Amino acid sequence: MAGLVRLGLAVLVLCGAAPAPDWAAAKQVDVTMTEYRFVPDHLTLQRGTVYRLHLINPGKELHEFTAAAFFATATLREPRMLVNGGQEISVPAGGSADVDFVANRAGVFGLTCADHDWAGMVGEIVVK
Ligand SMILES: [Cu+2]
């Protein structure tokens, strides 16, 4: 039994089980969500870096930071902040939200506000 446990630990180590992120070291990235755009609308992030995405909605409508493909590759400190099947962060008018995460995969990911993509409320997340 102890042998099995040791084997299990060895497999975890060999598979590169990531150490717990150091959330206190998060780099803050501010994104303002208003009618009808993200400012900035392009985010460039480094893979493996701990970030705090600070979403601010000074607008008059609820806005969403919708990035299903991106969130699917990220480690979130509080995954339950993601709504609508894990695809977005919802921020009410006048509200804000802090989303701590680590991006795990390089790539280019789409960003939209699910309610207002028709109005051009779109952007892009690049992970290097
Ligand atoms: Cu919106």
Residues whose N, C-alpha, C, O or C-beta is under 5 A from the ligand:
A	BS01	CU	L62 H63 E64 C113 D115 H116 M121
